[in-house]
């Protein structure tokens, strides 16, 4: 049985690892910015991390749904 939505391509393991690493990198950067009391910048980094996690799950990011 084929998936109904053929526009979603299967993600390779390498792509999954890359997205996970990017999300981790942005999350760690956000933590560093929080320690420097740079909340606005940290929030931007967390949004970027969330975008990569959504891509990893093959879902559109919340910001792209608006």
C-alpha positions in Angstrom: 0.0 0.0 0.0 1.5 3.3 -1.1 1.3 6.5 1.1 -1.5 8.8 0.0 0.8 11.9 0.1 3.5 11.2 -2.5 5.0 14.7 -2.1 6.7 13.5 1.1 9.9 11.7 0.2 11.6 9.3 2.4 14.4 10.9 4.3 17.8 9.3 4.3 19.6 8.4 7.6 22.2 11.0 6.7 19.5 13.7 6.3 18.0 12.7 9.7 21.4 13.0 11.4 22.1 16.3 9.8 18.7 17.8 10.9 19.2 16.4 14.4 22.7 17.9 14.6 21.5 21.3 13.4 18.7 21.2 16.0 21.2 20.3 18.7 23.5 23.1 17.6 20.8 25.7 17.7 19.6 24.5 21.1 23.1 24.7 22.6 23.6 28.2 21.1 20.3 29.2 22.7 21.4 28.0 26.0 24.6 30.0 25.7 22.7 33.1 24.8 20.4 32.6 27.8 23.4 32.5 30.1 24.4 35.8 28.6 20.9 37.3 29.2 20.2 37.6 25.5 16.6 36.3 25.6 15.6 37.6 22.2 18.5 36.0 20.4 18.0 32.8 22.3 14.3 32.6 21.2 15.4 33.0 17.6 17.8 30.1 18.0 15.1 28.0 19.6 12.7 28.7 16.7 15.4 27.6 14.3 16.0 24.4 16.3 12.2 23.8 16.3 12.2 24.2 12.5 14.9 21.5 12.1 13.0 19.2 14.4 9.8 19.6 12.4 11.8 18.9 9.2 13.1 15.8 10.9 9.6 14.6 11.6 8.5 15.5 8.0 6.1 18.1 9.3 5.8 21.8 8.3 7.2 24.1 11.0 4.6 26.1 13.0 5.8 29.4 11.4 5.2 28.0 7.9 1.6 27.2 8.7 0.6 30.8 9.2 
